Amino acid sequence: MKKLFGVCALLSVLVPFAQAGNTQAESELASNTATNYLASGQVDLSIEQFKKAIALDGNNYIAYKGLGLAHAQKGSYKESEAALRKCLEINPDYADARNDLATTLMFLKRPEEARKEWIAADANPFYQRPQAACNLGDSYLSEKNYSEAARWFQRAIQRDDAYGRAHVGLALALLAQSKGDEAIASLEKALVKSPSDIELLFTLGDAYYRAGRFADAKIKLQAVVKEDPVGPFGRRGQEMLKHFPK
């Protein structure tokens, strides 16, 4: 009987662990399903599945992050903030979620709070991506604080010198400070590494135009129109080409 009791006791310990494992697996499955829904634009279904994942496992911080992104896509920024803060409560080192929270805070018109989150994300030793620094640059660029914008775009480029958006932002900040030669040099260098980046190509064409280098500008803008005929940069390129000196 003692042996049988020992077996029963062991089973009583193992069963809750097995149930917990099953619950976590179901939570992860629901979270993955939600992520697929979100990627395909089915936001309401993704919210439903993320909430299911959280109900199954309240520590599923990935599901909270996904829920925050889904709410943000719907423009429900208060709900997005709450979900992302819960994610970071569970895992404070999740810098990607901190980056997303900062973006949500910008939509809530709380730029100083947003910048604190971006700075914290960028300072995380486990975070080596350029997005947080680039987002900081964009935030300062929108406020016409061009020197601070340039500083953060340069930081993003240090993290990933092939990140085209940071090169574009840096060029715009330099152009706004009448540093056209520096902007052109930076863009030319970036385009060698990313020759198919349409935004880079357009920005370089625009920089050439501002510098009066119309022949160079025409070549770049014609290439933009060819590669992106109906896209935003192609349409802007077509419009600029109409106003070139004869």
N, C-alpha and C positions, 0 to 999 in steps of 0.2 A: 504493500500500500504506500510505503514511503517513496518507492521508486515511481509509482504512478502519480503520486502527488507532485513529485519533482517535475515530471513531464508536463503535467497540467499547469504548474506554475510557470514553466518555461514558455508554454504556448500562450499563456495569458499576457506575457511580456511581449512576445513576438507579434501577436495579432495586431495590437495598436500600431506597432511600427510598420507592419505591412499595409495597414489601412492608411497610415500617414503617407507612405510611399505612393500608394495608389492615388490619393487625393492630390499630391503634388504633381504626379504625372498627368492627371486629368486637368489640373490648372495650367500646366505648360501647354497641353494640347489646345485648350481653349484660347490661351494667349497667342499661340501660333496661328490658329484659325482667325483670330481677330486681326492679327498683323496682315494676313493675306487679304482680308476684307478691306482693311484700310488702304493697302497698296492698290487695290482695284477700284477705289473710290466709293465703296459701300460703307460709309461712315457710321450710319445708325447700327448696322449689323456688327461692325467692329466694336462699338461701344457696348453693345449687348454681350458680346463674347469676352471683352476685357473685364466687365463687371462679373461675369460668371467665373472667370479665372481668379479674381480677387476673392469672391465668395468661397471658393474652394481652398484657397491658400492666401491668407491675409498678408503674408510676407513676400508675395510675388511682386517684387519691385519693378520687374520688367513690364508686368501688366499695368501697373500704375503709370509708368512712363508712357506706354502706348495709349492708355486712356487719356492722359494729358494731351497727347498729340491729336487724338481724335476729337476731343472737345475744342481744341484750338482750330482745327479745320472747319468746324461748324461756327466758329466765331464766339464760342462760349468760353471766354478767357478766364472768368472767375473759377469755373469748374476745372479748367485746364490747370490753373495755378494750384488749386487744392490737390489735384491728383499728383502733380509733379512734386509738390512739397512732401506729400506722403511717401513718394518714391525715395526722396532724399532723406527722409526721416529713417527709413529702413536701411538705406545704403548711402551714407553721406559722401562717399568717394565716387559716386556715379557722375562723372563730369559731363557726360553727354546730356543727362537729365538736367544738370545745372545750366547748361547752354540753352536747352529748350525752355527752361523756366525763365531765363533772362529774356528770350524772345517774346514769351507771353507777357512779361511785365512791360515790355516796350509797347505792346498793343494796348495794355492797360494804362499807358501814358505815365509810367513810373520809371523814367530813364535812369535815375541814379541808383535805384534798387537793382535794375537790370544790369548796369555796369558792374556793380559789386559781384553779382553772380557770374558774369563773364570773366572778370578778373580772377575770381576763385577757381573757376573751371580751368583757365589757362595756367594757373599756378599749381594745379594738381600734378604731382610728379608722374602719375600714371597716364596722364592725358598728353598726347603728343600731336594732336590734330590741330590744323590751323583755323578751324571755324570760329572758335570763341574770340580769338584776337581779331579776325576779319570782321566779325559782327561788331566788335567794339569800334573798329575803324569806321564801319558804315554808320554807326550811331553818331560819331563825332562829325563825319562828313555831312550828315543830314542837318547838323546844327552849324555848319560852316566853320567848325573849329579844325582848320585844315592841318595845322602842325601836329595836333594830337592824333588826328585821323591817320596821317602819314606814319606816325610812330607805331601805331598798332598794325597797320598794313605791313610795315616792315617786319614786325614781330611775326605775323602770320607767314610771311615769305621765308623767314628763318626756319619756321617749322616745316614748311613744304614749298620749295621754290618752284614747283610745277603747278601751284594752286592759282589758276588764272584769275579768279575773282579778286584775290588780294593784289595782284599786279594792276588790274584795272582800277581798283580803288586807290592804290598808291599814285597811279598816273593822274587820276582826277584831282587828288589832293595837291599834287605838284603843279598841275596846270592852273589850278585856282590860285596858287601862290606865284604865278608867272615864272615857273621853273620848267619851261617847255623842253629844254634840252635834256634835263634830267628825266623827265617823263618819257620822252622818246627813246632814250637809251635804255631805260628800264623795260619798256614795252618790246623793243627790238630783241632784247636778250630773252625775255619771256616767250616771245613768239617762236624762237628757235627751238625751245623745248616743247611747246604746245602749238604746232603750226595749224592745227584744225580748230582751234578755239576761236569761234566767230566773234565773241565779245572782245577778245584781245585784238583781233584783226581790225574790227570796226574802230576801237579806241585809238589804235595806232594811226589809222587813216584820218581820224578826227584831229589827232595831235599834229600830224603832218599839215593838215589844212590850216589849223590855227597858226602854225609856224610859217605859212606861206609857201610850203613845199607842195605845190599843187600837183605836179607830175607824180610824185610819190604817193600823195593822198589818193589820186585818181586810181592808181594801180590797186591799192589796198581796198578801196571802196567798191571797185568793180568786182574784185574777188569776193567781197562780202555778198554783193548782190547775186553773184553766180551761185554761191554756196547756200545762201539763205534767201531765196527770191521772195517768199511770202512771209518770212519771219520778221520779228520786230527790227532786227539789225539790218536785214536786207531792205526793208521799207525805208528805214532812216537813211541808209546809204543811197537809195534811189533819189530820195528827196535832196540830199546834199549835192549829188552829181548834177542836179538841174541848175544849181546856182554857182557852178564853177566859172571862173573867168574864161572868156572866149579867147 
